[in-house]
Every structure is written in C-alpha cells, then in structure tokens.
Amino acid sequence: MRVFTIQGATHKGKEIRVTKYVKTSAGVEIAITHNVPTVTGKQLQWLQTVSSNGGFSKICKIMTRVDPFGSGSPGLHKFSLPSVPGTCKADDLLPFYWTVDDLKTVGAGFSDGPQVPAPASGRTWTKFITTLAEVTQKNVHHLVAIAWGYDRLADGTVKVAVIRTPSTVEMKEYGKVMKKMYPGYRYM
C-alpha cells in the first residue's frame, strides 16, 4: 500500500492510501482511500486527467483530457462541453471524476479500471494524474496528487507504471487541461 501525505496547510498530515494497484489482462485496477475530514460548506472531490497516444485521444483529438470524457459509451458520455467542441462528451458538466449520482453509491473513495486493446504495433501508453481536492462552490483546492498508468504492448503485455508524486511540469499541464475543459472553476 502506497501512502501520499498532504503537505499543504489545509489538512496537513492527512493522507491518501492506494489500497489496490494491480495489473489486469488489458490494463490496471486502482483503488484509493483517504482520511481527510469533511468541513462544513466544503466537499471533497476526486479529479483526474488522462493522457494517451491511443483510443479516445485519437477520436477526441485531444492528448490530455479530464476523465471521464470521451466517446466510448453513449450512456456515460452524453454532455457536450462548450469549451471542447467535437463528438466527444463528458458524463456531466462538472470537472469531478464522480457524478452526483455516483457519489451516492461509491462513497468517499476512488477507483478506476482502465484497459485498452493491444495495438497492432508498438505500444499504447496511458498516464493518469489523480487528485483529491476540497471544493467550495467553484473553488477547487488540490490537496494531494498521484501519477500512475500503464503501457499496453502489441504482444498483449501490460506494463504498469510506478505510482508517484507528479512533477511540477505535470501538475501545470493538469491545471491547463482542467481550466480549458471546465473554465468556470478556479483551481488552486
């Protein structure tokens, strides 16, 4: 189990714990918990960006996007974002990983199970930046972030990346993508 501690003044010393990070036949499964208390007037939300050289990135014509945003499932991808024209859509009009309805069943944790088919040649790489944030109205204060992902090789092999703290450059890219896709929010 990997533990990532919040360093900022807000909730300093609290943490997120990666409780599951396993390779599957076509990708990876991850689960994360946290011990951050809720504060009156604020909510805790998970946010995630995904970067890839395959699948949705080619269809949506965007290398890095807020997850979930794509075209894979009409039941999930049904809301057009004014800031991102094209055929790809979001699961709702909020920048958060879980929808309001999702939160009623999933609780406070995070989980994901991305997978891609093996490419005809070379490799398909997929990288995620996942953050836990405290949200007040349209202000999103990031508490802690992790980077993770995997490669899928042409022979079907899955190579899982090490979970780590994202670099400053990665967090700047994350911020740009969040602002581009959901400009009505302020990210701190």
FIZABA-371603 format. One record per residue: x, y, z of N, C-alpha, C in turn; chain; residue number from 1. Coordinates in steps of 0.2 Angstrom, whole numbers, plus 5000, padded with zeros to 4 digits. Last residue first. Example, Ala and Ser with C-alpha at 12.3 -4.5 7.8 and 13.67 -1.06 7.14 Angstrom:
<recs>
REC    npx    npy    npz   capx   capy   capz    cpx    cpy    cpz   kette    nr
REC   5064   4989   5035   5068   4995   5036   5064   5000   5039       A     2
REC   5066   4972   5039   5062   4978   5039   5066   4984   5039       A     1
</recs>
This chain:
<recs>
REC    npx    npy    npz   capx   capy   capz    cpx    cpy    cpz   kette    nr
REC   4966   5128   4963   4972   5131   4967   4976   5125   4969       A   188
REC   4956   5133   4950   4960   5128   4953   4966   5131   4956       A   187
REC   4939   5138   4947   4946   5141   4949   4950   5135   4953       A   186
REC   4928   5135   4934   4931   5134   4940   4938   5137   4941       A   185
REC   4924   5137   4921   4920   5141   4926   4923   5139   4933       A   184
REC   4932   5129   4912   4934   5136   4913   4930   5140   4919       A   183
REC   4935   5115   4909   4930   5117   4914   4932   5124   4916       A   182
REC   4945   5114   4899   4939   5110   4899   4933   5112   4903       A   181
REC   4955   5123   4903   4952   5123   4896   4946   5119   4896       A   180
REC   4957   5119   4917   4955   5126   4915   4952   5126   4908       A   179
REC   4962   5106   4915   4956   5107   4919   4953   5114   4917       A   178
REC   4974   5109   4907   4968   5105   4905   4962   5106   4908       A   177
REC   4981   5116   4916   4979   5119   4910   4973   5115   4907       A   176
REC   4983   5107   4927   4980   5113   4928   4977   5116   4921       A   175
REC   4991   5097   4920   4985   5095   4923   4981   5102   4924       A   174
REC   5003   5105   4917   4999   5103   4912   4992   5101   4914       A   173
REC   5007   5107   4931   5005   5113   4927   5001   5111   4921       A   172
REC   5009   5094   4934   5004   5097   4938   5002   5104   4934       A   171
REC   5021   5092   4926   5015   5088   4925   5008   5091   4928       A   170
REC   5030   5101   4932   5028   5101   4925   5021   5098   4923       A   169
REC   5031   5095   4944   5028   5102   4944   5026   5103   4937       A   168
REC   5027   5078   4944   5031   5083   4944   5028   5090   4943       A   167
REC   5017   5068   4955   5018   5071   4949   5023   5076   4950       A   166
REC   5022   5054   4965   5020   5061   4965   5022   5064   4958       A   165
REC   5018   5038   4959   5022   5043   4961   5019   5049   4962       A   164
REC   5018   5021   4954   5014   5026   4957   5019   5031   4960       A   163
REC   5025   5014   4940   5026   5015   4947   5021   5021   4949       A   162
REC   5015   5006   4927   5020   5012   4929   5020   5012   4937       A   161
REC   5014   4990   4920   5011   4995   4925   5017   5000   4927       A   160
REC   5012   4983   4905   5017   4986   4909   5015   4991   4914       A   159
REC   5005   4970   4897   5004   4976   4901   5009   4977   4905       A   158
REC   5006   4962   4881   5009   4963   4888   5006   4969   4891       A   157
REC   5002   4961   4868   4997   4960   4873   4999   4961   4880       A   156
REC   5011   4964   4859   5010   4957   4860   5005   4955   4866       A   155
REC   5011   4978   4859   5007   4974   4853   5007   4967   4855       A   154
REC   5007   4983   4876   5011   4982   4870   5008   4978   4865       A   153
REC   5002   4996   4885   5000   4990   4883   5004   4989   4876       A   152
REC   5007   5004   4901   5008   5003   4894   5005   4996   4891       A   151
REC   5000   5014   4913   5002   5008   4911   5003   5009   4903       A   150
REC   4999   5024   4929   4997   5022   4922   5000   5015   4920       A   149
REC   5000   5039   4939   5000   5032   4938   4998   5030   4931       A   148
REC   5003   5051   4951   5003   5050   4944   5004   5042   4944       A   147
REC   4993   5060   4963   4997   5055   4961   4997   5054   4954       A   146
REC   4991   5074   4975   4990   5071   4968   4995   5065   4968       A   145
REC   4981   5084   4987   4987   5079   4985   4985   5076   4979       A   144
REC   4973   5095   4986   4976   5093   4992   4982   5089   4991       A   143
REC   4967   5109   4977   4970   5102   4977   4974   5101   4983       A   142
REC   4952   5117   4978   4959   5117   4981   4962   5110   4981       A   141
REC   4942   5125   4968   4945   5118   4969   4952   5119   4971       A   140
REC   4928   5135   4968   4935   5135   4970   4937   5128   4972       A   139
REC   4914   5136   4967   4918   5135   4961   4926   5135   4962       A   138
REC   4910   5129   4982   4907   5132   4976   4911   5131   4970       A   137
REC   4924   5122   4987   4920   5127   4989   4917   5131   4984       A   136
REC   4933   5107   4989   4929   5111   4984   4924   5116   4988       A   135
REC   4948   5099   4989   4942   5102   4994   4939   5107   4989       A   134
REC   4953   5084   4981   4953   5091   4981   4947   5093   4986       A   133
REC   4965   5073   4975   4959   5074   4980   4959   5081   4981       A   132
REC   4969   5068   4958   4970   5072   4964   4964   5072   4969       A   131
REC   4979   5059   4946   4973   5059   4951   4974   5063   4957       A   130
REC   4984   5058   4931   4985   5062   4937   4979   5062   4940       A   129
REC   4989   5044   4920   4984   5047   4924   4987   5052   4929       A   128
REC   4993   5038   4904   4995   5041   4911   4990   5045   4914       A   127
REC   4996   5025   4893   4991   5029   4896   4994   5031   4903       A   126
REC   5002   5020   4877   5004   5022   4884   4998   5026   4886       A   125
REC   5004   5007   4867   4999   5012   4868   5000   5013   4876       A   124
REC   5017   5002   4855   5014   5002   4862   5009   5008   4863       A   123
REC   5020   4992   4841   5022   4997   4846   5019   4996   4852       A   122
REC   5004   4987   4832   5012   4988   4833   5013   4993   4838       A   121
REC   4991   4986   4836   4994   4982   4830   5001   4982   4830       A   120
REC   4989   4986   4854   4989   4989   4847   4992   4985   4842       A   119
REC   4976   4978   4864   4983   4978   4861   4984   4982   4855       A   118
REC   4964   4989   4871   4966   4983   4867   4973   4984   4865       A   117
REC   4964   4995   4888   4964   4996   4881   4966   4990   4877       A   116
REC   4957   5000   4903   4960   4995   4899   4960   4997   4892       A   115
REC   4955   5006   4920   4956   5007   4913   4959   5001   4910       A   114
REC   4947   5007   4933   4949   5000   4930   4950   5001   4922       A   113
REC   4946   5015   4948   4946   5015   4941   4949   5008   4939       A   112
REC   4941   5024   4963   4943   5018   4960   4942   5018   4952       A   111
REC   4940   5032   4979   4942   5032   4971   4943   5025   4969       A   110
REC   4929   5035   4992   4935   5033   4989   4935   5034   4982       A   109
REC   4917   5039   4998   4922   5044   4998   4928   5042   4994       A   108
REC   4904   5031   4988   4907   5033   4995   4912   5038   4993       A   107
REC   4896   5026   4978   4903   5024   4978   4907   5026   4985       A   106
REC   4883   5030   4978   4884   5023   4979   4892   5022   4980       A   105
REC   4883   5044   4978   4878   5041   4982   4879   5034   4983       A   104
REC   4892   5047   4968   4894   5048   4975   4889   5045   4980       A   103
REC   4884   5046   4956   4889   5041   4958   4891   5041   4965       A   102
REC   4876   5057   4956   4873   5051   4957   4878   5046   4959       A   101
REC   4886   5067   4954   4882   5067   4960   4879   5061   4961       A   100
REC   4901   5058   4947   4895   5062   4946   4891   5062   4953       A    99
REC   4918   5058   4950   4912   5055   4951   4906   5060   4950       A    98
REC   4928   5068   4945   4928   5061   4942   4921   5058   4944       A    97
REC   4923   5085   4941   4925   5079   4945   4924   5072   4942       A    96
REC   4919   5096   4934   4925   5093   4932   4927   5087   4936       A    95
REC   4902   5094   4927   4906   5096   4932   4913   5093   4931       A    94
REC   4892   5090   4918   4895   5097   4917   4900   5099   4923       A    93
REC   4895   5073   4914   4891   5078   4917   4894   5085   4916       A    92
REC   4903   5065   4906   4897   5062   4910   4893   5067   4913       A    91
REC   4906   5073   4890   4908   5072   4897   4902   5068   4900       A    90
REC   4911   5068   4873   4907   5071   4878   4909   5069   4885       A    89
REC   4916   5070   4856   4917   5068   4862   4913   5072   4867       A    88
REC   4914   5077   4844   4910   5072   4845   4910   5069   4852       A    87
REC   4916   5095   4847   4918   5089   4844   4913   5084   4846       A    86
REC   4923   5108   4858   4919   5105   4853   4921   5099   4850       A    85
REC   4925   5112   4873   4928   5107   4869   4923   5104   4864       A    84
REC   4917   5122   4880   4924   5123   4879   4928   5118   4874       A    83
REC   4905   5116   4881   4905   5121   4877   4913   5123   4875       A    82
REC   4903   5099   4881   4906   5104   4884   4907   5110   4879       A    81
REC   4889   5088   4881   4894   5092   4877   4897   5098   4881       A    80
REC   4886   5073   4889   4886   5080   4889   4891   5084   4885       A    79
REC   4888   5059   4888   4882   5062   4885   4881   5070   4885       A    78
REC   4895   5045   4891   4897   5051   4888   4891   5055   4884       A    77
REC   4886   5035   4896   4891   5039   4900   4893   5046   4897       A    76
REC   4879   5030   4885   4876   5031   4892   4880   5035   4897       A    75
REC   4888   5029   4875   4883   5035   4875   4879   5036   4882       A    74
REC   4905   5027   4877   4898   5024   4880   4893   5030   4880       A    73
REC   4916   5033   4871   4915   5026   4872   4909   5023   4873       A    72
REC   4921   5046   4870   4915   5044   4866   4913   5036   4866       A    71
REC   4925   5057   4884   4926   5053   4878   4920   5051   4874       A    70
REC   4929   5059   4900   4927   5062   4894   4929   5058   4888       A    69
REC   4930   5057   4917   4929   5054   4911   4926   5059   4906       A    68
REC   4945   5066   4915   4942   5059   4915   4936   5060   4919       A    67
REC   4951   5078   4904   4948   5077   4910   4944   5070   4910       A    66
REC   4965   5074   4893   4958   5077   4894   4956   5075   4902       A    65
REC   4977   5075   4881   4976   5075   4888   4969   5078   4889       A    64
REC   4976   5075   4867   4980   5071   4870   4979   5070   4878       A    63
REC   4962   5075   4857   4965   5079   4862   4969   5074   4866       A    62
REC   4953   5069   4848   4958   5074   4845   4961   5078   4851       A    61
REC   4945   5059   4850   4943   5066   4853   4948   5071   4851       A    60
REC   4951   5049   4844   4945   5050   4842   4943   5057   4844       A    59
REC   4964   5049   4850   4964   5050   4843   4957   5052   4841       A    58
REC   4960   5047   4864   4965   5053   4862   4964   5054   4854       A    57
REC   4954   5035   4864   4950   5041   4865   4954   5047   4862       A    56
REC   4967   5026   4857   4959   5026   4858   4956   5033   4858       A    55
REC   4983   5033   4862   4978   5029   4858   4971   5031   4859       A    54
REC   4991   5040   4870   4993   5040   4862   4988   5036   4858       A    53
REC   4985   5050   4883   4987   5043   4880   4988   5045   4873       A    52
REC   4981   5055   4900   4984   5057   4893   4986   5050   4890       A    51
REC   4968   5061   4910   4971   5055   4907   4975   5058   4901       A    50
REC   4965   5068   4926   4966   5069   4919   4969   5062   4917       A    49
REC   4953   5069   4939   4958   5065   4936   4958   5067   4929       A    48
REC   4947   5072   4956   4948   5074   4949   4953   5070   4946       A    47
REC   4936   5070   4970   4942   5067   4966   4942   5070   4959       A    46
REC   4932   5080   4983   4931   5078   4976   4937   5075   4973       A    45
REC   4923   5086   4997   4929   5083   4995   4927   5079   4988       A    44
REC   4916   5102   5001   4915   5095   4999   4922   5092   4996       A    43
REC   4911   5114   5013   4915   5111   5008   4914   5104   5006       A    42
REC   4902   5116   5023   4902   5121   5017   4907   5119   5012       A    41
REC   4912   5109   5035   4905   5112   5034   4906   5117   5028       A    40
REC   4923   5096   5029   4922   5103   5033   4915   5106   5031       A    39
REC   4928   5080   5032   4924   5085   5028   4923   5091   5033       A    38
REC   4945   5074   5034   4938   5075   5036   4934   5080   5032       A    37
REC   4954   5062   5026   4953   5069   5026   4946   5070   5029       A    36
REC   4959   5049   5023   4957   5050   5030   4956   5058   5031       A    35
REC   4955   5039   5008   4958   5045   5012   4956   5045   5019       A    34
REC   4959   5027   4996   4955   5029   5001   4959   5036   5004       A    33
REC   4958   5020   4979   4962   5024   4984   4957   5026   4989       A    32
REC   4963   5008   4967   4958   5010   4972   4962   5014   4977       A    31
REC   4964   5002   4951   4967   5006   4956   4961   5007   4961       A    30
REC   4970   4990   4938   4965   4992   4943   4968   4996   4949       A    29
REC   4975   4990   4921   4976   4991   4928   4970   4992   4932       A    28
REC   4975   4980   4906   4976   4987   4909   4978   4986   4917       A    27
REC   4972   4968   4902   4972   4973   4897   4973   4980   4900       A    26
REC   4973   4959   4913   4975   4957   4907   4975   4962   4901       A    25
REC   4980   4970   4926   4975   4966   4923   4977   4963   4916       A    24
REC   4989   4974   4940   4989   4973   4933   4983   4968   4931       A    23
REC   4984   4984   4954   4985   4978   4951   4985   4978   4943       A    22
REC   4982   4992   4967   4985   4994   4961   4988   4987   4958       A    21
REC   4974   4997   4981   4974   4992   4976   4977   4995   4970       A    20
REC   4975   5008   4990   4974   5001   4993   4974   4995   4988       A    19
REC   4984   5021   4992   4982   5017   4987   4982   5010   4990       A    18
REC   4978   5034   5003   4981   5027   5003   4979   5024   4996       A    17
REC   4981   5051   5007   4978   5046   5003   4982   5040   5003       A    16
REC   4981   5060   5023   4984   5056   5018   4979   5053   5013       A    15
REC   4986   5073   5034   4981   5068   5032   4984   5065   5026       A    14
REC   4996   5083   5035   4997   5077   5038   4992   5071   5037       A    13
REC   4985   5097   5033   4992   5094   5033   4993   5088   5037       A    12
REC   4973   5103   5030   4973   5095   5031   4980   5093   5031       A    11
REC   4981   5116   5023   4975   5113   5024   4975   5106   5024       A    10
REC   4995   5117   5020   4992   5119   5027   4985   5116   5028       A     9
REC   5002   5103   5011   4999   5110   5012   4996   5111   5019       A     8
REC   5004   5089   5011   5009   5094   5013   5007   5101   5015       A     7
REC   4997   5074   5013   4996   5081   5011   5001   5085   5015       A     6
REC   5005   5059   5008   5003   5064   5013   5002   5071   5011       A     5
REC   5002   5044   5002   5004   5050   5000   5001   5055   5005       A     4
REC   5006   5027   5002   5003   5032   5006   5006   5039   5003       A     3
REC   5003   5011   4995   5007   5017   4995   5003   5023   4998       A     2
REC   5004   4994   5000   5000   5000   5000   5004   5006   5000       A     1
</recs>
